């Protein structure tokens, strides 16, 4: 996944298909009862967290992460880490769908 750039004071959207690493085929995201998208510091402290009840939906067989403009304030500006993780039906947390660096740019009003 290419490193995304998000913008302060802007609604941001990230689309994330789920691909089975063994078969290379796309997995129906509806099979995951719990999903969490997080942005955090490099040391691990979470700055933002979204789930299926707030900010994450399923459209066209992929997760759509909607980050409302009100969620990115001046405390989140700069280079951070982000990830999307899912849980299976047995309640096990699975390896991240994606995890990596993200750049959040300041926008002047």
C-alpha positions in Angstrom: 0.0 0.0 0.0 1.4 3.4 -1.0 2.0 5.7 2.0 -1.1 7.9 2.2 -1.2 11.6 2.9 -4.1 13.0 5.0 -5.0 16.6 5.3 -6.1 18.6 8.4 -9.6 20.2 8.1 -10.5 17.8 5.3 -12.7 14.7 5.2 -10.2 11.8 4.4 -11.1 8.4 2.9 -9.0 5.3 2.8 -10.2 2.2 0.9 -8.8 -1.2 1.9 -9.6 -4.5 0.2 -8.8 -7.6 2.2 -6.6 -10.0 0.2 -6.0 -13.7 1.3 -2.1 -13.9 1.3 -2.2 -17.7 0.4 -4.6 -17.5 -2.6 -4.3 -13.8 -3.6 -8.1 -13.6 -3.8 -10.2 -10.9 -2.2 -12.0 -11.8 1.0 -15.5 -10.6 1.8 -14.9 -8.1 4.6 -18.4 -9.0 6.1 -16.8 -12.1 7.7 -15.0 -9.9 10.2 -17.2 -9.0 13.2 -14.7 -6.4 14.5 -12.4 -4.0 12.7 -10.3 -1.2 14.1 -8.4 1.5 12.2 -5.9 3.5 14.3 -3.4 6.3 13.9 -0.7 6.6 16.6 2.7 7.8 17.6 5.7 5.8 16.6 6.0 4.8 20.3 2.5 3.2 20.1 0.2 5.7 21.8 -3.1 5.8 19.9 -4.2 9.3 18.7 -7.3 8.2 16.7 -9.3 5.0 16.6 -12.3 4.1 14.4 -14.4 0.9 14.1 -17.5 -0.5 12.4 -19.8 1.7 14.5 -17.9 4.9 13.8 -16.0 5.6 10.6 -15.5 2.2 9.0 -18.0 0.8 6.5 -18.0 -1.9 3.9 -18.7 -0.9 0.3 -17.9 -2.8 -3.0 -16.3 -5.6 -1.1 -13.7 -3.5 0.7 -13.4 -1.5 3.9 -13.9 2.2 3.6 -12.4 4.3 6.4 -13.9 7.7 6.7 -11.9 10.1 8.8 -14.1 13.1 9.5 -12.4 16.5 9.3 -13.1 17.2 12.9 -10.9 14.3 14.0 -7.6 15.6 12.6 -6.6 18.5 14.8 -3.2 20.1 15.4 -2.1 17.3 17.8 -2.0 14.8 14.9 0.0 16.8 12.4 3.2 15.2 11.0 4.4 11.7 10.3 2.6 9.0 12.3 1.8 5.2 12.1 -1.5 3.7 11.1 -3.0 0.3 10.8 -6.2 -1.6 10.1 -6.8 -4.8 12.1 -9.6 -7.3 12.1 -10.9 -10.0 14.4 -12.2 -13.4 13.2 -15.5 -15.0 14.3 -13.6 -16.8 17.2 -12.6 -13.5 18.6 -8.9 -13.8 17.6 -7.1 -10.6 16.6 -5.6 -11.1 13.2 -2.4 -9.6 11.7 -2.9 -6.1 10.3 -4.6 -5.8 6.8 -2.1 -2.9 6.5 0.3 -1.1 8.8 2.8 1.6 8.0 3.7 5.3 8.0 1.2 8.0 7.2 1.8 11.7 6.7 -0.8 14.2 8.0 -0.3 17.6 6.5 -1.3 20.9 8.1 -3.8 23.0 6.2 -4.1 26.7 6.8 -7.5 28.2 7.3 
